[in-house]
Each structure stands twice: as structure tokens, then as C-alpha cells.
Amino acid sequence: MVGAESPPVGTPAGMRKINQRAVLDLLRRSGPATRPQVAKDTGLSKPTVSQALLALEAAGLARATGHTSTGTGRSAVLYEADPTAGYVLGVDIGREHLRVAVSDLGHTVVARRDERNTSRSGTALVSAVGALAAATVREAGLSQADIVVRVLGSPGVADPAKRCFRHAPNLPGWGKAGLLDELEGVLGPDLMVENDANLTAVGEGERGAARGASVFACITIGTGVGMGVMVNGAVFRGATGAAGEIGYLPYGQSHAADAPPVRGHLEEATAAQSVVRGARELGLGTAKSAREVFRLARDGDELALRAVEAEADRLAYTVASVAAVIDPELIVLGGGIGTAADLLLDPLDRALRSFTPLVPSVVQGELGDDGVLTGAISVGLRAAEGLVFERKVGAA
């Protein structure tokens, strides 16, 4: 039963629960194993492991998945954590796209849908996200009750007081008070919300270009600009959650104004539209998108190559600013512009070395358009593992 109280630690029931969790965590971490292997790796006795496995099987948390085959003697049963014990919903909201995926507890995506974001208001976008999520869950053959954790990635910073997003100028209506309640209404209760660049950083750290890095930053550049910072496996958010909102870094000539700009100076200078604007200023009048400018550059177009070099110079300023503040061992380029890192990395490195001695390694992200969803699912799975255990064991 959800919310059931755990037996007190130190009681027989409490010890059984601790042992069961130890066995399940081992199976999740190490994969299929026999009873003797589990006993050896957990330090528990074989009878204790047998009891724990029986209880986990009865609760739907573990299952037999085959037998060892050594060629001699009796084969032993292999057990694994049951990936179908629960599911996680990941949602990626961008100005140009909507992406939704459902994953089982084994990190296998069982359904995914991608759509263009054609919404022009917060209300319309909430409705579109809800419809896409519901369709994805149905495609997976599941019900909403099967979804244990829901994680949504979005530009901006969640405001827990006003229940909306701050600093998300590219999503109309995203700053409306109560927006998070509307999202929970269409996606489900206890929705976890996170900045999209932070989730991309989580994804790149666990399954992408930053595997093994202790301190790194993931700079995402597309319609907007953002950054996620990871320190020893954890997202660094700052005092109000706005750490990484590098679009608001000053860039170029600042002019006095009655109020700060909705879009930051650096975002105006480096986001995808700036690549198009720069190409047109150079005389490439046919350029309609950053993707097209990069395609032309790969084909050897001289004006497009000059536009790419100018973008690399602007990115070098960004990297230098980040390097001086957080001293990362690695910076990952993600987002739509990150997919053109093959064109940008060499001129970026030259520009960087020309004005700072602080030159971290800069690499292309490995996850591409899947970065936010990968991070969302990873965050959801970490939360789901504990929730599923408590619910299943409490109900068994």
C-alpha cells in the first residue's frame, strides 16, 4: 500500500526488508546472478538470500531469468530485477519540439513519440503535452497507474511559490502562475520538473560524452542557450535554481534600459538565430536556419564557413567565462548547435587559446536530440527504484 509505514529497523520484519533491498539493489547494479553469487556479493547467508528472493518474486520485483550453463554439474537459477515492476515517463519541452518517452526500470524505452511544438500559448502547450504523453503511455500498452515517476524537462527555472517557470522567454505563457499545477493535471501527480540543460548534463554524465568526469558543464545551444553543471554526480543549481542560465551573461555593448531584457545578451549573440543573422550579414541571403548554414559550411561555402567561425568566436567567450568560474575538467556542447561541433571545435579552440590560459577540453555531446529525455529517465529511475520497492514490499 502506498504510504505504508516501514517496520522499525532492528526488528525481524525491519531486517528482512533491509536484506530484500540489499539483494534487489545488487541485481539492479550487477545484473542477473545466482543465489550463491548474491550471497557472496552481499555478504548475506544463503538461507537469507533465498528468503529475500522469494519475497522479491512474490512482490513482482525480481524474477527468474534462466539458468547457468557450465557443462558440468547442476545448473543454478539466475535471478534479475524485474524491469516491468514500474515505469518512468520522461517529457522534453522545447520551443520547436515535444518529446515523450516511457522507460521500464531496466532503462529500456518501451514507447516514444516526437512532435513539432506548434503551440503559441501556455494553455495550448499544456494540452499538447498531456495528449502526447497519454498517447505514448497507451502505445506502451500501459495505464497511468503503471507510471511510477514523471519527469519533465523545460527551459527556465521552476518557481515553487508561483508554480510556474522563470527565465523561459521562448515559451509563451510559461511564466503564468499555476502552470505547474496545470501540467500535473494532464501528466499526473507528484510531477518532477527540471531545467532541460541540467537534464542534458545528467544524461551526458551517465550515458554520454562526460562519463567518468567529476566536474563538467554541458552547454546547450539551440533556440535558446543554457548550461547544466555537474559536480561529483550532482547537479549544481545555485541559491535559487538559476545556476547555468548563461544566456544572461553580458556580451558586447550594453545599453541602459528601464528593465533587464527578456532574452539575455549572450543568448541573443550565440543562439541558433544569431548564426542565421550573421550569415545574412556576410551576404549569405539564402540562409534560413542554422542547420542550413552548417550544411553549406560542410559543402565548402566560404560565407557559411565565415559565419561558423564567427559563432565559434562567440562560443569561445562563453567557454572562457565558464572555465574561469567553475574550472571544469570538461565542457560538452549539446543542443542543435552542438550537433555541428565538428565544424566549431577547431576554431573555438584557436579563439579560446588567443585570450585565456584556462582552456578546458571541449567535446561534442553524444546524445544529440535525446539528451533531455535520457537525463529525465535517469532522474526518474533513481526516484522510481525506491518508490517501487516501498509500494511492492508494503503491498506484498
CORTA-V417765 format. One record per residue. RES is the residue in one small letter. PHI is phi in whole degrees, -180 to 180 (* if undefined). PSI is psi as a letter, one per 40 degrees, with the letter a starting at -180 (NA if undefined). BURIAL is # if it has 24 or more other ideal C-beta (glycine too) atoms within 12 Angstrom, else .. Layout:
# CORTA-V417765
<<RES;PHI;PSI;BURIAL> <RES;PHI;PSI;BURIAL>>
This chain:
# CORTA-V417765
<<m;*;h;.> <v;-62;h;.> <g;85;e;.> <a;-64;i;.> <e;-73;i;.> <s;-77;i;.> <p;-64;i;.> <p;-58;h;.> <v;-63;h;.> <g;102;d;.> <t;-81;i;.> <p;-55;d;.> <a;-66;d;.> <g;-65;d;.> <m;-66;d;.> <r;-60;d;#> <k;-66;d;#> <i;-62;d;#> <n;-65;d;#> <q;-62;d;#> <r;-66;d;#> <a;-63;d;#> <v;-67;d;#> <l;-64;d;#> <d;-62;d;#> <l;-64;d;#> <l;-63;d;#> <r;-67;d;#> <r;-80;d;.> <s;-107;e;.> <g;90;a;.> <p;-55;i;#> <a;-153;i;#> <t;-87;i;#> <r;-56;d;#> <p;-60;d;.> <q;-65;d;#> <v;-63;d;#> <a;-61;d;#> <k;-64;d;.> <d;-79;d;.> <t;-95;e;#> <g;81;e;.> <l;-88;i;#> <s;-72;i;.> <k;-62;d;.> <p;-61;d;.> <t;-65;d;#> <v;-65;d;#> <s;-61;d;.> <q;-64;d;#> <a;-65;d;#> <l;-65;d;#> <l;-61;d;#> <a;-67;d;#> <l;-68;d;#> <e;-63;d;#> <a;-63;d;.> <a;-85;e;#> <g;80;f;#> <l;-101;d;#> <a;-137;i;#> <r;-153;i;#> <a;-73;h;.> <t;-126;e;.> <g;146;a;.> <h;-132;i;.> <t;-70;i;.> <s;-135;g;.> <t;-101;e;.> <g;91;e;.> <t;-136;i;.> <g;71;a;.> <r;-81;i;.> <s;-81;i;.> <a;-112;i;.> <v;-74;h;#> <l;-96;h;#> <y;-117;i;#> <e;-139;i;#> <a;-66;h;#> <d;-76;h;#> <p;-70;e;#> <t;-91;e;#> <a;-71;e;#> <g;-174;i;#> <y;-138;i;#> <v;-120;h;#> <l;-107;h;#> <g;-112;h;#> <v;-131;h;#> <d;-118;h;#> <i;-110;h;#> <g;-130;i;#> <r;-65;d;#> <e;-106;e;#> <h;-145;i;#> <l;-132;h;#> <r;-133;h;#> <v;-136;h;#> <a;-141;i;#> <v;-117;h;#> <s;-123;i;#> <d;-82;i;#> <l;-72;e;#> <g;-92;e;#> <h;69;f;#> <t;-97;h;.> <v;-75;h;#> <v;-99;e;#> <a;-162;i;#> <r;-152;i;#> <r;-139;h;#> <d;-124;h;.> <e;-140;i;#> <r;-71;i;.> <n;-89;h;#> <t;-104;e;.> <s;-74;i;#> <r;-121;e;.> <s;-150;i;.> <g;-63;d;#> <t;-62;d;.> <a;-65;d;.> <l;-69;d;#> <v;-58;d;#> <s;-62;d;.> <a;-65;d;#> <v;-64;d;#> <g;-62;d;#> <a;-66;d;.> <l;-67;d;#> <a;-65;d;#> <a;-62;d;#> <a;-66;d;.> <t;-69;d;#> <v;-63;d;#> <r;-63;d;.> <e;-61;d;.> <a;-77;e;#> <g;75;f;.> <l;-117;i;#> <s;-113;i;.> <q;-61;d;.> <a;-66;d;.> <d;-77;e;#> <i;-84;h;#> <v;-87;d;#> <v;-136;i;#> <r;-122;h;#> <v;-126;h;#> <l;-117;h;#> <g;-107;h;#> <s;-148;i;#> <p;-60;i;#> <g;95;a;#> <v;-125;h;#> <a;-66;h;#> <d;-105;h;#> <p;-69;d;.> <a;-79;d;.> <k;-88;e;.> <r;57;f;.> <c;-151;a;#> <f;-111;h;#> <r;-98;i;#> <h;61;f;#> <a;-128;g;#> <p;-67;e;#> <n;-82;e;#> <l;-117;g;#> <p;-57;h;.> <g;81;e;#> <w;-76;e;#> <g;-98;e;#> <k;-72;h;#> <a;-58;h;.> <g;89;e;.> <l;-60;d;#> <l;-64;d;#> <d;-67;d;.> <e;-65;d;#> <l;-65;d;#> <e;-63;d;#> <g;-64;d;.> <v;-98;d;#> <l;-103;d;#> <g;129;i;#> <p;-72;i;.> <d;56;f;.> <l;-66;h;#> <m;-93;h;#> <v;-119;i;#> <e;-150;i;#> <n;-62;h;#> <d;-65;d;#> <a;-67;d;#> <n;-62;d;#> <l;-67;d;#> <t;-62;d;#> <a;-63;d;#> <v;-60;d;#> <g;-62;d;#> <e;-67;d;#> <g;-73;d;#> <e;-92;d;#> <r;-137;e;#> <g;-133;a;#> <a;-72;e;#> <a;-104;e;#> <r;-56;h;.> <g;90;e;.> <a;-83;h;#> <s;-87;d;.> <v;-128;h;#> <f;-150;i;#> <a;-125;i;#> <c;-117;h;#> <i;-96;h;#> <t;-108;h;#> <i;-132;h;#> <g;-150;b;#> <t;-60;d;#> <g;-125;a;#> <v;-129;h;#> <g;-150;i;#> <m;-151;h;#> <g;-111;h;#> <v;-116;h;#> <m;-114;h;#> <v;-127;h;#> <n;53;f;.> <g;84;e;.> <a;-122;i;.> <v;-71;h;#> <f;-94;h;#> <r;-107;e;.> <g;81;a;.> <a;-70;d;.> <t;-120;e;.> <g;90;e;#> <a;-94;e;#> <a;-58;h;#> <g;98;e;#> <e;-79;g;#> <i;-74;e;#> <g;-58;d;#> <y;-91;e;#> <l;-62;i;#> <p;-67;i;.> <y;-152;h;#> <g;73;a;.> <q;-78;h;.> <s;-93;i;.> <h;-121;i;.> <a;-62;i;.> <a;-147;i;.> <d;-70;d;.> <a;-145;i;.> <p;-65;i;.> <p;-66;i;.> <v;-65;d;.> <r;-100;h;#> <g;-71;i;#> <h;-62;d;#> <l;-67;d;#> <e;-63;d;#> <e;-61;d;#> <a;-83;d;#> <t;-119;e;#> <a;-66;i;#> <a;-54;d;#> <q;-65;d;#> <s;-68;d;#> <v;-65;d;#> <v;-65;d;#> <r;-61;d;#> <g;-65;d;#> <a;-65;d;#> <r;-68;d;#> <e;-64;d;.> <l;-81;e;#> <g;110;e;.> <l;-88;g;#> <g;-68;e;.> <t;-84;e;.> <a;-68;h;#> <k;-114;e;.> <s;-152;i;#> <a;-61;d;#> <r;-58;d;#> <e;-69;d;#> <v;-61;d;#> <f;-66;d;#> <r;-63;d;#> <l;-64;d;#> <a;-64;d;#> <r;-65;d;.> <d;-83;e;.> <g;95;e;.> <d;-64;h;.> <e;-65;d;.> <l;-67;d;#> <a;-65;d;#> <l;-64;d;#> <r;-67;d;#> <a;-65;d;#> <v;-66;d;#> <e;-64;d;#> <a;-65;d;#> <e;-65;d;#> <a;-63;d;#> <d;-62;d;#> <r;-66;d;#> <l;-67;d;#> <a;-62;d;#> <y;-60;d;#> <t;-62;d;#> <v;-62;d;#> <a;-63;d;#> <s;-64;d;#> <v;-65;d;#> <a;-62;d;#> <a;-71;d;.> <v;-94;d;.> <i;-113;e;#> <d;51;f;.> <p;-77;i;#> <e;-79;e;#> <l;-155;i;#> <i;-125;h;#> <v;-104;h;#> <l;-94;h;#> <g;-125;a;#> <g;78;a;#> <g;-60;d;#> <i;-68;d;#> <g;-61;d;#> <t;-69;e;#> <a;-102;f;#> <a;-60;d;#> <d;-60;d;.> <l;-87;d;#> <l;-93;d;#> <l;-64;d;#> <d;-66;d;.> <p;-65;d;#> <l;-63;d;#> <d;-65;d;#> <r;-62;d;.> <a;-64;d;#> <l;-61;d;#> <r;-70;e;.> <s;-79;e;.> <f;-136;e;.> <t;-154;i;.> <p;-84;e;.> <l;-94;g;.> <v;-124;g;#> <p;-75;i;#> <s;-70;h;#> <v;-116;h;#> <v;-132;i;#> <q;-79;h;#> <g;-63;i;#> <e;-96;e;#> <l;-94;e;#> <g;56;b;#> <d;-69;e;#> <d;-90;e;#> <g;-58;d;#> <v;-66;d;#> <l;-64;d;#> <t;-61;d;#> <g;-66;d;#> <a;-62;d;#> <i;-68;d;#> <s;-62;d;#> <v;-63;d;#> <g;-64;d;#> <l;-66;d;#> <r;-61;d;#> <a;-73;d;#> <a;-68;d;#> <e;-58;d;#> <g;-70;d;.> <l;-64;d;#> <v;-62;d;#> <f;-60;d;#> <e;-63;d;#> <r;-70;d;#> <k;-72;d;#> <v;-70;d;#> <g;-66;d;.> <a;-89;e;.> <a;-73;NA;#>>
